[in-house]
Every structure is written in structure tokens, then in C-alpha cells.
Amino acid sequence: MTDVSVADLLLARRDDHKTGLVFEDDSWTWAEHVQESAVRAAWLSALRAPGPFHVAVLLDNVPDYSFLLGAVSLNGGVVVGVNPTRRGEELARDLRRTDCQMIVTEGKYLEDLADLDLPFDRDRIFDVDSPAYAEALDGFRGATPPESVDADPGDLMMLIFTSGTSGDPKAVRVTHRKIAGPGVGLAARGMMTREDVSYLSMPIFHSACVMAGWAPSLTTGATMVFRRRFSASGFLPDVRRYGVTFFHYVGKPLSYVLATPAEPDDFDNTLRMANGNEAADLDIERFARRFGCEVRDGFGSTEGGVTVGRTPDTPPGSIGVLGEGVEILHQATGEPVPTGEFDADGRLLNPDEAIGELVNMRGSGSFEGYYENEGADAERMRGGMYWSGDLAYRDASGFVYFAGRTIEWLRVDGENFAAAPVERILARHPAVSQVAVYAVPSADVGDEVMATLKLHTGSSFDPVDFVEFLEGQADLGTKWFPSFVRIASSLPETQTNKVLKRVLAREAWATADPVWWRPDRREVALRQMTDADVDELAEQLSARGRAHLLVGRNA
């Protein structure tokens, strides 16, 4: 944690004439950025209504997002980061339950707000692309940045929604210290310096980009390059165009970039470091080798609460070692789980005993609660401890391995196991670009393993080759062999590149995508499902009273 506020960090840049923000063909010095933030702070303050000073922001990564973050740090407001993938009543509900007084958006999203039951009048919808917005700001051009702001590090500055991969998104309280702390920390460790050019293409409404991209840039005075949205094909051209040295990512972007055709001169670029979380192990190595940079992949969530950090000797596949006060506890007993036992091939032999939930036994850590959601707070904080919802196990050396989220347990023939280790194995297949493993109901009892695969461009699915590949993986548990394999052109994702497994699980095999299956799990050969197979399987589930398990599964 830190004893400085975001306002402190921003005002430290008020006389800094180094380029601070670049967007497409435009740029602003840090001093100009501070001035633009002061203008918007004055404008927002003039519009303030009684009640929580919450400003919804529905924008891509455009300059106004950064200016508005600076603005609320100066005037005590709160930015509510709105997910552009939310639509209809879900979007309206997000705005209502966070007590938004207004929304700042852009022309492309105006239609999404039409006819919604909003918690504010429609004249409080502001379009940054419109002449009216520019004229409104012109009325406050005389505003100047203050010398200082009485902002406490514990003051609320943002409400950031969880990704919603396991249910309805919840608004996480994000204070000044929760943003400033990671920025100061990354700068102190030398991961970002004033000479860096940071590439921010991950959505700013999400905590990772704000905390690990925007905040350290602000802290160090590095140059930020904004891109509306991440583009795999545009990545390397942008790196070269802007002289990018620091790339922040979340989830799958490394995979997407690696899926683009390799060129002999890929190594010829300015990139020094890619820093993020949840990249696949093989992608970390391949990306570093192909682009000649360091990749530092970490572990984290929007809420915070637990820390797991990599060390120089962290082995492949591990997310690091447990932070102080963090333990892996059995979900039923609340007791620490035993160390994992492994066979000669590295397969975990005692998953039922060794896999547990990551828990901060000392309290909430950096988790500062959800907004107006006591039930969710209570679920997170049980017995005075923070239960993360993340599953893990560790080896005898203390290195921790992520095993998925609590919704990603599978139970096949009485054996419990997590999805993540299975995904890591399937991802080794040279044709596979992305993989998601999840449970679908067995016609009899328990679960079946289903995998959705996205293939590299130009690759095709060969069921015989795939089975031979699986049979050659010594660490693939006998119950882990997929009963269903769906081949998809894309996987449903949140705006932060997290796969929506609840959507895949709900669709199961009832999809227009080709699905290969093993009607009898005693056999390993896969054959393509037909409409008749789908109907027959539905009848079997219905006859056994299990058809309901397909409806809204994991929703």
C-alpha cells in the first residue's frame, strides 16, 4: 500500500513537458494532460448533483478516459468503468446499482443507451465526439490545476466491475491507494522508468490496465500510448511506430500475437518488457524468444486480497510462491491442504487433498469491498479471512500452481480435478491456439470433460491425430480425456480477454460448431456428432432427470 493519492501523482506532473500521452496522430505533454484533467474536474463539479458523485465512463481507450481519471482524482469524484460488452437491461442495472449521476461516452455507444431505464436524465449523457461536449469544456478552459488536493489515499476513486465469468459482475471499490500503490511499486522495482513508452491497449475500465499500466506511467512520467482496442495484427506495427518499450497485457493477447505470421525481422523492435497476467506458459517463452523481450507474468484479480509472486527460480507452470498470510485451504474443512504428490511424469496424484482455495488468513489484504453488496462481501470475507475463489496446489518446494476458479472443478467417475491443468496439456498441441476446458453433465452421474478449441490459422482438426497426441501426454490423467471436443472460430470472452466458460458450458454440444465426441468413454476414438446424436443425448438426460443441468449451467 502507499500513503500517496492519485492526485499527488498527477500534480507531480503539472510542470512536466515531456510527452505523456500519445493517441493515433495526437499527443499531449504531461503538463497538458494535467491541464485537461483540471478542465474536466471543473466541468464535472459544476454538474454534480446530490448523492454519490459517481460518473459512468463508457469509452474505448481514448484520451478522454485518461483525462477523466485525472479529473476525479482532483475533485473527489468516482469513475464507474462501464464494460462495453454489456447491453440492454444488464447495462442499465450496472448504472443504477452504482448510483451514477451521468455518463460520458462516445458516439458509437449512444445507441446502446437508447430506451434504457437510466438512473439519470438523458441530458446527462455526454458524447465526447460531439461539438456540444467540446463547447461545454471550453467554458472551463480557465480552470487551472491546484497546487495540492486534500485527497486521502483511502478515498474511493473508481468502481470497477468484475469480469462476470462466474456470474453477474460485481462493482469492486477501488481507492486512490489501490491505484497508486501498484504504480509506485512497479516504479520502485524498476519495471517501468521515465524513459519507457508504455503501450496500453487493454481496456482501461478494467483494474489491470489502470493499476499496472496507467498508474506506473503516471508515477514515472513514462509516455503512454493508447490504442482504442487491442489488435494482434496491429501490435508490432504500433511497437515500431511509437517506439514502445513496455507492453501491458491481460489474458490471451500473447497468444493472439503469436498466432500472426512470423517474420524473420520480428526481433527487430524496441520492446523491452511485456508485463501482465494469465498468459499460457508456452506463450511466455515463445513471445520472449520471438520478439526479443522479457515477459513477466503474474497472478491477480480485480478484487485483490491475495498475493502470489514469481521468483527468479519459479518453474514453468507455476504462478510463484505464496505471499505473507496467504494459505491454500480445503474448501470444506478450512484446514491447510497437504503438499501435492506427483508421479514421474509430473501428474498430480492427490488432487482431492492437495487442491484448495487461496485464502488470505490475515484479513482482506487489498480487497476493499464491493459497492453496496453486503452479501457478496460476506461471501468473500468468511471467518475474518479473504476467500479468493481461486484454486491452487503447491509442490514440495513451495511453488504454487493455479488450478482454476471454484466453478472450474470437474467430477468424473468420482474423481475431482481442476480444468486448468487439462488446458495446459491440450494447449501443447501444435494446431491449438486457444483452449477452454469445462464440465458438462454426464447422462448418468457427475460430469463429462468438454474442451473447446480454437485452431491456428490454416490448421484443421484431425481427430485421429488429436487422440494420438493425447495418448502421448504422460501427465494427462485417465479421467481428463475429453469426451467432447468443440472446434470454434472464436471463444466467447469478456472485454478483458477472459473466456466465458459459463456460456460454453450452457451451450454444451448444442452448437452450430462441429463437435467431436466419445459416446462410450471406454473408447478413445472421437467421431463427429450428428443432429441425431444431439437429440439422443438430450433424451438420455431427460430420462434420467438431468436435463435441467444444461439450462443456465454455471450462470
N, C-alpha and C positions, 0 to 999 in steps of 0.2 A: 504494500500500500504506500501511498505518498501523502505528504502534507501540503501539496500544491493543488490548485484547481486548474481546470482547462483555461479559465480566464487568465490565470497567471502565465500559462504557457503562450497564449495568444498575444497578450500585451507585451511579452518579451520580444515579439517580432515587429512591433509598431514602427521602428526605425530601421528595419532590415530591408535593404533594397536589392537583395538577391532574389532571383526568380523563385517564387514559392509554389505557383500552380500553373500548369500547362493543360490546356484542353483543346484538342484539334489544332487550329491555327492561332489560337489566342493564348495569352499568358498574362499573369499578374505577379508583381513582386509581393513579398510577404507584407511589406508596408501597405500596399494596395489592398491586399487580402484583409488586413485588419480594418482598413477604412471601409471596405464593402460590408464587413460584418457589423461595424458600428452603424452604418446606414440602415441595415435591416433590423438591427436591435431597436433603433428609434422607431422605425415603421411598425414593427410588431408591438412595441409598448403602447403606441397610440391606438392600436386596435384591441388591446387587452380588455376582456370582459370579466365580470365577477366569476370566481371559481378558479380551479386549477388552470394555470397558464400553459396549456398544452397545445402545441402546434403540430398538426399532422403534416408529414412531408412524403409526398408520392412522386418521386423523381428518380430517373436513372442517375448514373454517376456524372452529373453536370456541375459546373462551378457553383451554382446557387446552393447545392447541398452543403458544400464546404462553408460557404458564407453564412448559411443559416445555422450551422453548428456553432460557428464563431459567435453569431448573434445571440443565441440563447445562453451561451456561456457568459455574456456580458450583461444581459438584462434579467436573468433569473428564470427564463422560460425553460420549457422542456420540449424537445423534438420527439415526436412519436414516429418512428420509422415504419412506413407502410410498405407491405410486401406487394409489388405489382402483379403477382400471380393470383392474388385474392380477388374474387369477383362477387357481385351481387350482394346478397344478404350477409355473407361472410365478411365482406369488406366493410359494410355498414356497421356490423356488430363490432368489428375491431375498433372503429372510430368512436362508437358510442361507449364502449366499456372502458376506454381510456380517456374519456371526458375531453375530447378535442374541441377547441373553440373555433378552429378554422383549418383549412388545408391549403398547402402550397403544392401545386402540381404543374404538369406541363400539358400542352395541347393534346398529345397522344393518349392521355388518360382521362380526358374530360368525359368521354362517352361512358366510361366505366362508372362515373359518379352520377350519371343521369338517372333520375327516378328513384334514387335510393333514399331511405329514411335516415337522414343525416342528423347529427346532434347539434347542428348549427344551420343558420340561414344560408341560402345558396349564394348570396352576395359575399359570403366569406370563403368562397372558392377562388383561389388566385392562381392564374396561369402565367408562369414565368416567361412564356413565349409571346405574351400579348403586349400590345402597346400600353394598355391600362396598367400593367404591372410596372413597366419602366417609368411611366408617368408618376405612379404612386411613390416609387423610390426617389424620383427626382425631387419630390417635396421634402426629402430628409437628407439631401446631399450636404447640408450644413452641419450634420452631426459629426462629431469628432470622437475618436477613441478616448476613453477616460484614462487617467494616469494609473488608476488601480480600481479593482472591483472587490467588494466585500462578499466574495463567494466562498462558502465553506466547502472543503473537499467532499463532505458528506451530503451536499445538496444534490437533489435529483436533477439530471440534465437530459436523459433520454429514457424512453420506453422502447425496448427492442423485443420484438416477438420471437419466441422460439420457432424452430423450423416447422413444427407440426408434423414431423414424420411419424409420430406415435399417437396423434390425437389433435384436438384443437390447439392452435398456437396460444401461448400464454405470454402476457406482457411482462418482461423482466425489468425490474427497476435498475437503472444504470446511473450511478452518481458520477460527479466530477472525478473522484479518486479512482473509480473503476475504469475510466478512460485514460486519465493522466498517468496512473500507475504503470500500466504496461508500456506506455510511451517512454516514460522516464527510465523504466527498467531495460528496455531494448537499447536505448541510447547508452545507458551506463555500461552495458555489456559490449558495446562497440558493434552491435549487429547492424545499426544504421548510424551514419555520420552525416555531417553537414554537406559533404561532397557527394552524397548519394543522390540518385534520381530514382524515386520510388514509383512503381507502376501500380496504380490502384484501379483494377478492373473488376474486382469482386464487389458485390452490391454493398453500398455504404449503409443501407438500412440494417445490415447485419453486424453483430458485435465484432466479429473477427476483423473486418476491414477497418472499422473505426479504431479499435484498440491496437491492432498490430500493424496497421498501415498508415492511417491518418494521424493518430496520436504521436508516434515516433517521428514522423515527418515534421509535425508541428514542434516537437521538443527540440529536434536537432537543427531545424531550418533547412532540411533537405528539400529538394524540388519534387513536388508531387505531379505525376502525370495521370490525369483522369481519363478513363475510357468509359463511354456510356455503358457498355456491357462487354463481358469477356468474349473474345473471338480467337479460336485456336489458329486460324489461318492468318489473322492479323497480328498475332503475338510477336513473332520475330521481326516483321517489318516495323512494328512500333518500337521494339527494343533498339533497333538500329536508327530509326528516325530521331528518337528523342534521347538517345544515349542512356537508356535505362540500365541501372546497376542493381536494383533491388526489386524483386517481384514478390508480391504477397498473393497467396492463393488459399483457397479452402476447398477441400474435397478432390474433385476429379480433373481440374484443369491440366495437371501434368500429363494425365492420360490423353486428354484431348489434343494437346500439343504434340505429343509423341505419335499420335495417330496420323499427323500430317506427313506428307512425303519427306523423307530425309534428303538433305542436300550435302554435298561434300564440304561446303563452307559454313554449315550451321555453327561450327565452333567459333567463327569469326563474328563476335558480337561483344557488347560492353557489359553483359550481365555478370554480376559478381555473386549474387546470392538469390535463391528462391526460399522464402520462409513461409511456412503455413502449417496446416494440419490435415490429417486423414488421407494423405496420399498413399497409394499402394507401394509396398516395399520395392517391388521390381521397378516401378516407375521412378522412384527416388534415385536409384543407381543409374538407370538409363538416361534420365533427364540430365543429371550431373555430367555424365560422360559425353552426351551428345552436344550440350551447349557450353561445356567447359566452366561450370559454376559449382558453387557449394549449395546443397539443398539441406535445409534444416526443417525437419518435420516434427511437429509437436502434437500434443493432445489437449483438447479443451472443449468446452461447451458454452453456450450463451450465458447460462447461469453462473458458471464458475463453481466454486465450492470445494473442488478437489484439485490437487496438483500432482502431476506425474511428469517428470522431466527426463529428457535424454541426457546421457553422459557420453563422453568420447568412446567408451567401450561398449555402448549399448549394441547388442547383437541384432542382426536383421530380424524383422518381425516384431520386435519388442517396442513398446512405447516409452520405455525408460524405467525409472525407479520411483517408488512412492515418495511423495513429499511428507513433511512433518505432520504427524497426526492422522495421516491417511492410512486406511487399512482395507483389506478385502474381507468382507463379512458374508457369512452364509445368510441368504435371504430369509430363511425360516427361523433359524436359531439365533441369529445376531452374533454368532461367535466367529472369530477369525478362522478362515479356511486353511487347510493344510497346504503345504507346498505341492506343486504339480509333480507327478511322476511321469516319466517319458520312456518310451521304448527306444531301441537302437535307431529307429527311423525318425525320431523326434515327435512321435504321436503321443498326445496326452492320454495317459492310461486311466486317470481318476477324475474325469470331468465333473461327475456329480458332487464330489467332495471338494475339488480344487477351485471350481469356478464360483465366484461370488460377486457381490456388488461393491464398487468402490465407494467408501464412506469416509467422510471427514469426522473423526471421532471427537475432535476438539470444538466442533460447532459449525457455523455456517461458512467459514472461510470468506471468500469474496462475494458469496451469494447474499444479496441484499433484499431478497423477497420479490414476489410477483405483485403487480399492481392490483389492489382491490380483489384479491383472490386468496382468502384465508384457507380455503380447502386445499388449494394447490401448495400453499406454504406449509401446511401441516403434513401433507404427504411427503414433501421434500425433507422437512425437519422432523424426524421422529426420534424421540428419546434424547433430544438435545444434540443430535448428530445430523449431518447433511448426507442424505442418501442420493447418490448421483443418478441412479438409473442405468449406469454403465457397468457392464460385466467384464471381469478380468480374472486372470490367474497369474501365478508367478513361478519362476524356476528356482532352483536351489541357490542361485547366485543373487536372487532378489530382483531380477528383471521381470517386468510386468508385461503381459500380453493382453491386448484388447480382445474381448470375446463377443462383442455386440452389445445391443441395448436389451433391456429387460423384455421387450416384445420379441426379441430375436432368438429366444430359446426354441428349440425343436425337441420333440419327444417321439422317437421312432422305436417301436418294439420295446418300450420300457426304458430306453436309454436316452438321457438328456444330453444335449450338446448345443453349442452356440453356432450361429451362422458364419461369423467372421473367419474362423479357421478353414471352413469349407470354401469360402470365397477366395481366400488366399491361394488355395490349391488350384481351383478352377482357373484363376487368373494366369496361371503359368502356361496355359495352352497358347501357342503362338498366334492362333486366329482370334483370340478373345481380347476385345478392347475394354469391355466393362462387364461386370457380373454382379448379380444380386441373388442371394440365396434366402429362402424364407419357407415357412411351413404352410402347407395346405392340408386339409383334413383327409385322413385315410377313410376309406369306405367302411372299415371295421372299427378301429380304435386308434387314438393318437394321431400322429402326423405323418405326412409324406414329405420328402425333400423336393422342393421345386427350385429350379435355377432359371433365371432369365439372363440370356447372353446377348450382348451387342458385339458384333464382329468388326474387325478392322476392315476398312475399305478394300474391296477386291477379294476378300475371303469368303468362303462358303462353309456351311456346316456339313460335315461328313459324319454321320452317326457311328459308323464303324471305327473311323479314326478316333473319334471322341471317346468311345468306350475303351479302345486300346490305350489311349492316353491315361484315362482314369485308372485302369488296371495297373499302369506303370508307376502310379504315385504311392510310394510305400507308406506315406503318412496319412492317406485317406482312410478314415475309419470305415469299418464294414457297413455301418448304418448311414454313412454320409453320402453314399452313391445316389445321385438324383434320380427320382422316379419320374420327374417331368422336366423337360428342357424346352424353354420357350426361346425362340430366336426373334429378337426385336430390333427394329431400326434405331430405336432410341429408348431410354428408360425414363419414366416419369420422375421429375426432380423438383425440388424446391428451387427458389431463386438462388440459394446458396449451394447448389450442386449436391444436395443430399438426396439420395434415391428414396422415393416414396414407396416403401415396401408395402404399406397398408393398401395402396392402390393395386399393386401387382398381386398381393395375396387375395384381395377381394375379387379380382378378375379371374384368378387361377388359370384354368385351361380354357375358359370360355372367352376366347380372343380370336381376332382375325389373323394374328401372327401364327406362323407354323409352330406346333408343339409336338415334341417327340416324347414318348413315354415307355415305361416298362409296365405292362398290365399285370405282370407277375414279378414281384420283387425277388423271387428266387432266380430269375433270369437277369442277365446284364444287358442283353441286346435291346436297343431302342428302335421303336418304329413310330412313324408319324401318326398322330391322332386324326381320326376322321370325325365327321359330324355324328355318325352313328356311335362312335366311342364316347363322345361327349354326352350324348343322350343316355347311353347305357350307364355311364358312371353316375350321372345325376339320379337315375332310378335306383342305383345301389345305395347311394347316400340317403335318399328318401326312404327306402325300405328299412334302413337301419336307424332312422330317426336322426340323421346327422346333416341333413340338407341345410339346416339353419346356420351351420358353421361356415358356410360360404358367403353368407349375406353380411356385409359390414364387418368382415373379419379384420381385426386389428385397427378398426376405425377409431 
